[in-house]
Amino acid sequence: MVDSVSSSSSSSNSMRVGGLASGIDTDSMVEQLMNAERQKLYKMQQEETKLTWQQDALREVNASLKSFDSIVSDMKLTTAYNVKSTSSTSSAVTATAASNASNGSYSIQVNKLAKAAIVLSEKADTKTFDPDAAINGQTFADNPKVTADSTFSLSTYDENGELLPPKTFNVKTTDSLNSILKKITDDPDLGIRAFYDKQSGQVVMEKKETGKNSSTDQEIVFDEGSFLNTFLGLDPSAKQGAQDAEFTYNGALTISSNKNSYTLSGVSFTFNQTTESAINITVDNDVDAAYDKIKEFVDSYNKIVEDVNTKLSEKSYRDYPPLTDEQKKEMSEDEIKLWEEKAKSGLLKGETALQSGIYSLRSAWYNKVENGGEYTQLAQIGITTSKNYLENGKLVIDEDELKTALRENPEGVYKLFSNNVEGDGRGIVNRIEDSLDKTMDNITERAGNTDKTNQQFTLGKRLNEIKDRMDDFQDHLKQVEDRYWRQFSAMESAISQLNQQSSYLMSNFGG
């Protein structure tokens, strides 16, 4: 808001003469006259404030619509309508099911668990070894000391059974063991975890991934005679060889996996331990989870409808314009707060961009979806409009009807909501997304966003116009104030001259 103009802002070139001759309080008189002149400026400041409030209010609505839009995007996925639940007769085997998994029972017997290859130092050190100190001068177990800088190469096999190009690591005598092992662990290609265990006094090097990739027992490859072998005493032959998991599916098909998990027909099984007999896994529709997802979606929509309609119908208080800085100086904080609550009420009353947006959203829900499926309207799955006209088109869910639809035909519910085609067959969610995009664009054209300058949206242009008018009016006020002072100064000069003449005449005529 532009600061009010005071008498001190007038041109310093004006000749100002106080009321010495007339006895008039000229400063006070000019100030009163200027206060009357400033009323136009105050109205412009109030208009600027109100436009800024409207801009902020519209941007808040856009932020709410954007949050709702992210929920809408989630509802385009089949997992929102066809959620699957799994149960197992034993914790030895657990499972999760994708939306495309077939309902039914699955039998899994785990014969072997997948294991990762592990290499250990052959001898434990005396436990006086400091893994954070320089390796120079220290002895690991009774292995030869490190006396000079060196290098070593390290490689592993990938899941295709191919030996990866070796990685070369530099070893300096000033390095600590932990820093060297960390370089190995942090390498993005090797897939090796290396660390020193102080309690056992041994170095452990293992594959991060389970499963057997090499045709030999040696999954981790390094040179004999290198730092890893001579100083740390790591044995190139595995202490624990890699092993693939093995399980029998439905008593007939035996399958190997380099991980302790496997996916069949949309069902991902996780093997936690071997079993002596088959474990039964059951897959079914998780109707409750799908219902909760749709209910959350509908509740979010209803909240948008409630908030926007409240703003569209909010009462305006014309007798409560925005306060000027001068007015606030004469009020308490509580008085200012109560006044501004009334002043901000009804800022978006009848806002066209919001009215058309709400109408478009309602149409997206209610229009028939010609998808060729069982469900073409919301009412068929238990979602209807509230009969209370005061709720302005909020949606109501019949829980039993919706759950029945999700249980019996989740694909039909999905097509009703998310049929991604153009025309009359376009799903409700896709229509809502189209409507939201258009509404948010319309609001942005009117109120802008942080990426736009004032010249790029309607309210911004009006704010610029008001600021220009206020700048011009500031100049006008300076000119008016200078004119008042010139007039009062001329009057004072005339009165002073008249007084002098009167005194002269009185003295000459013996007054």
N, C-alpha and C positions, 0 to 999 in steps of 0.2 A: 504494500500500500504506500502511496506517495505521501511524504510528510506534509503537514499543513504549512501554509505560508505565514510567516510572522512579519512584523514591521521591520525587524532587523535584516530581512532579506532584500530590502529595497536598494535601489541604486545608490551607491556611495557618492555619486555626483550631485544628488539633489541637495539643494540648500534648505536646511531645516531650521526654522526659528520657532522656539517655544512660545508659550503665551505670556511673555513678560509684560507686554503692553496691554493686552486684552484681559489678562487674568484667567483665560480659558485653559483647562488642562488639555492641551493639544494632543499629547501622546494618547491619552485615554479616548479622546474623540476620534482620532484616526483609527485606533484599534477597534472601536465599536463599528465604525463604518466598514472596515476591512472584514470584520466577522460576518457582516451581512453579505459582502461580496464573495466570501469563501464558501457559502452554502452550496453554490453550484459545484465547487470542487469536491465537497464532502459527498455529494450525491454521486459524482463520478467514482470516487473511492469506494463507495458502497456497492456500486454496480460492478466494479472490478472484483471486489471480494466475493460477491455472489456468483459471478461467473467462474471464479477459481474454485469455489465450493462445488458448483455443478460439475466442473471438469473432474475434480477428485472423486465425487460420488459416482460418476459414470465409469471412471477407471476402476473403482472398487467393484462395481458390478461385473466389469469385464474380467477382473481377477477371479471372481466367483465362477463365472462361466467357463473360464479356462480350467479351473480345478475340476469342474463337472465334466469337461471335455475329456480329461484323462480317465475318468471313470467310464465314460462312454467308449473310449478306445479299448479298455479291458473287456467290455461286453461284446466286442466283435469276435472274440476268441471262442472256439467250441468248448474249451474247458470251463467256461462260465455256465454252461447248460448241461453238459454231459460229464459231470464229475464222477470219478470212480473211487470206490473204497475197497480196501483189501483187508482180509483177516487171515491169520495163520494159526495152525495148531501147535506151533512151537516157535520160540524165539531164535532157533537155529537158522531159520530161513524167514526173511521178511520180504515184503514186496510193495511196490507202488504201481499204479496202473494209469496209463494215458487215457485220454477220452476215447480213443479208437479201440481200446482193448475190449475183447469179448467177455461178457459176463459168464461166469461158470467156475468150476474147480480145476485146480492145477496141482499135480503131484511132483514133488521134488525130493530126491535123495542125494545128499552131498557125500561123495566118496572121498574127495580130497579138497583141501583149501589151498588157494594160491599163496605162494611165499616169495619173498624177495631174496635175492642173493646177498649174502653178508660176508665181508672179509674182516678178520680180526688180527691184531698184532699177536705174534706167536707167544711173546713173553710179556708179563706185566712189569711195569717199572717199579721202582722202590717206593713210589708214592711221595717222593720228595721232589719229583719233577714239577716245574712250574710252567703250565701251558701258556701263560700270558707273558712270560719273560723270553728274551732272545734265546734261540736254540743254541747259539755259540757257547761252548763251555759246559753245556748240560749233557747228561748221559741219560738215554732212555733205555731202561733195563740195563743189560750189559752190552748193548750194541755199540758200534763205533761212533765216536763223536763227529759232529759236523764241523769241519775246519775251513771250508771254502764254499763260496756260492756255487749253486748247481741248478739243474733243471730236471724235470721229470715229465713223462707223457702219460696220459690217462685216457681211456676210451671205454665205451660200452656198446652193447648191441641194441638196435632199435627193435620195435615190435614186428618188423618184417624179417628179423633174423640177420640183418646186415650190420657189420661192424662200422661204427661211426668214425669219421676222421679223428685221430687223436688230438687232444688238447694239451698244449705244453704250458707248464707252470714254472715260474722262476722261484728258486729258494735262496734267500739271502740269510747270511749268518745272523743278521740283526732282526730277522722275522721271528715272531712267536709261533708256536705250534697252532694255537687257535686261529691266528690270522691266516695261516696256510690252509687249514681245514675249511675255513669259512669261504675262501676263494673257490674251493672245490664245490662246496654246497651251493654257492650262489651262481655257479655257471648255469646258464639257461638251457644248454644243450645236453649236458652229460646226464642229468637226472640222477645224481649221486648225492647222498647225505653222508657227511663225514664229521666226526666229533670225537673228543677225548673224554672218556669217563673216568673221573678221578677215583671213584670208589673201587673200581676193578683195576685201575691202572692200565687200561687198554684203550687203543684207538679202534673205533668202529667205522667201517665204510660199507654202506649198503645202497642198493638200488632204491630209489624212491617209489618205483612202481613194482608191483608183484608180477610174477609170471616168468616163464622160461622162454628166452628169445634166442639163446645160443644153442648150437648143436652139441656143444661141449658143456662141461660143468663150470667153465670160466666165463662168467657174465661181465666181470669187471677186469679190464686188461691194463696192466702196467709192466714196466720193464723190471726184471730182476737186476739187482745191483743199483737201483735208483734210490733216492731219498726215502721213498715209501717202503722199500724192502730192507735197505741196509740200516737206516736209523730207526724207523718205526717198527721194523720186523713184521710188516704185513705179508701174509702168505698169498701169492697169486692164486693158488687153488682155493676155491670157496670154502669157508668154514660151514656155511649153510648154502647149499645149492638152491637155485631158483626152482620153483615148482608151479605148474598150472593147476587151477581148480578143475575138478571133474565132478559132474553131477549127472544123474539119470532123470530124464523128464518123462512123466507119465508111465514109468515102468518100462519104457521101450527105447527111448533115444538117449544115448550117452554122449555128452558134449563136454569139451574142454574149454576153459577160458583163462586168459592170463591175469584176470582180475577176479576178485571174490564177488562178482556180480555178473548178471547176464540178462539180456532183454529178449523176450520171445513174444511176438504177436501183441506188442504194446504193453506187456507186463514186464517190469524190471525187478528181477529177483536179486536179493542180497544174501550171501552165504556167510553166516557168522560162526558156524562150527560144523564139523562133520556129523553125519547122522547114521544110525544103524538101520533105520527104516525110512520110508517116504513121509514127507511132511506135506500136508494139504493146505493149499492157498485158495481162498475164495475171493472172486472179484464180483462186485455188484455196483449198481448205480448209487452214488451218494446224494440222494435226493435232498437231504437237509442242507448240505453244502451249496448245492446249486440254487436252492430256494433262498438261502441267506444272501447269495451273491445278487440275485435279481431284486430281492427286497432292499438291499443296500442301494442299488441303482435307482429304484423307484423312490426311496426315501430322499435320496439326493436331489432327484428331479422335483419332488414335492417341496423341498426346502428352497430351491431356486424359484419356483412358482410363488411361494409364500413371500419371500424377500422382495421379489420384483413387484408383485402386486401391491405390497405394502408401500413401496416407494411411489408407485403410480397413483395411489389413492390417498397419500399422506396429505393432511390438511396444511394449507399455506396460511401464514400469518402476515398479512400485508403491513400491519402496524409494528412489525418487528424487523426493520431493515438491519443489515450488518452495522455494528458499532464502529465509529471512527476512533482513532487513537485519542482524540480529545475527549470523547464521551467516556472511554474506558478509564481515563484518569479520575473521573468523578464517581466511579462505581467500585464496589467490592468484587472479589473474585467470584463469590457465590452469585452475585447479581449478574455478572458478566456471563457466567455459565448458564444460568436460567434463561437469560435473554437470547443467547446464541442457540440454545436448544430450539426455541421458537423460530429464530431467524433461519435456521437450517432445515426446518420442517417443510416438506413439500417442494424441495429443490428439483425433484424429478417427476413431479406431478404431471401426468399426461405426456411424458417424454415419448416422442414418436418411435425412436429406435427401439425402445423397450417394449412398447405396445405391439409393434409388428413382430418383434422377436418372440414374445410369449405366444402370440397367435400362431406363428409358424411352428413352434415347438408342440403346441396342442395338436395341430394338424398332423404332425409326424407320428404321433401316438395313435390317433383315431382312424386315419385313412386305412382302407383295406390293403393288404399285402397279397398281391396275386402271385404266389410262389408255387402253385401247383401242389401244395402239401395239405395236410389235414387242418393246420391252423393258419387262418388268414386274418384274424382279428384278435385283439387282446382279450375281449370278453370270453372267447373260447377257452382261454387258459386261466380264467378267474381274475383278470385285472380289468377293473371298470372305473368310471369316473364317479367321484363322490356325489351323492345326491344332495349334499348341503351346498347350496349355491354360494354361500359365503366363503367357501374354500376355493372358489375360482378355478375349478378344473383339476384339483388334486386327484391322484390315483389311489384306488383302494384295492388291496389284494385279498382274495379268498384263498387262504392258505391251503385248504384241502384240495380245491380245484387245481391250483398251480402245482402242488406236489404230485397230484395224479398225472397231470400232463408230463411232468418231468420224469416220472417213473415209467410211463407207458410209451412216450414218444419224445425223448429228449432231442432227437434230430429235428422233429417238427417244430419244437419250441425255438431251437437254434435258427432255423430258416425264417421263422416269423420275425425274429429280432435282427438277424445278421445276414440276410440273403444279399450278397454283395453284387447286385446287378443294377442297371439303370431302369427307369420307368416304373410302372405300377408294381413290379415285383421287388422293388428295393426294400430291404429290411428296415424295421423301425429304428434300430440303432444307427444305421447308415443315414437315414433321413434326419434323425436328430443331430448327427454330426454335421450334415450339410447346413441345417438350420443354425446351429451354433456358430459355424464358421461365418455365415453371412451376417448374423447378428453382431458378432464381435467385430467384424469389419466395419459395419455401420456405426457402431459405438466409437471405434477408433477414428473414423472419418470426422466424427463430431467432437470427441474429447481428446484424441491423440493418445500417445504413450511416451515413455521416456526416450524412445528413439527418434521422435519427430520434433521438429521445430514448430513454433506457433503458427508459422505461415502454412503449415501442411494440414491443419484441421480447423474446423469451423469456429469453435470456441477460442482457439488460439488467435485466430485472425481478429476476432472481436476484442480480445484482451489487448492486442497490439494497437488497435484503433483507439481504445480508451486511454491507453498510456500516452499515445500521441496527443490526444485531446487534453489530457491533464498537463502534459509538458507545455503545450501552447497556452493553456489557461494560467499556468504558473507565471509565464512571461507577462500575460495580460494583468495579473494581480500586481506584479511589480510596477507596471506602468500606472495602474490606478492609484496605488499607494503613493507613488511619486507625485502624481497630479494633486492628490489631497494635500500633500505637504507643501507643494508650490502654492496652492490656493490659500492655505492657512498662513504661510509665510508672507504672502502678498498682503493678506489682511492685517497681519501683525505690523508689517512695515507701514501700511497706511494709517493704522491707529497710532503708531509711534510718532509718525510725522504730524498727525493732527494734534497730538498731545503737546508736541514741541511748539506748534503754532499757537496753541491756546496759552501755553505758558508765556510765550513772547508777548502776546497781546495783553495778557494780564499784567505783565511787568511794566509795559509801556503806558498803560492806562491806570497805573497805580492801583492794580487789583489787590 
